[in-house]
């Protein structure tokens, strides 16, 4: 079992009002699964993604990642886990504008201490895998939205993570480009990678092999 949560809650204070973002979420995700977290705005899916990605911690309940209780890890251990074992793909791409596509893909490996030649080779392989062999030296402002998202996907897989979390990965793309991006995810999932899509778009969610529906911070049938 890669991911397991037990009765996870997350609350926020907005002024004097307590907002319940997650309300007793219990779920399991195996290695190699292709899963979509789906729900309308305010359902808790983005909060759950932040918890699963160790970007935020639960208010109560337990979260185990690869049999490790996340609540027992300190900030340094959490940062190491995020860099080595979790890849992220965001709606807004989050590429560094002054770096080439290849340099952007190398960043997680740089932080992980991977030797420079190995970083370069791995980044080139990943960019070729996502169809950008001829665009490696281009900066983000020289790429289309779909190409930028392909760079972001390659970057997410650079350290061979245990799971990749994709938050509305087609949200800033036109429908045709979105279809192309989802084909990339489908190919990577078919290779045995664990992928979790976070989306409100049923068309995107249908690519996954399992859909977990959220409403009002809870998992619903």
Order of alpha helices (4+ residues) and beta strands (2+ residues): beta-beta-beta-alpha-beta-beta-alpha-beta-alpha-alpha-alpha-beta-alpha-beta-alpha-beta-beta
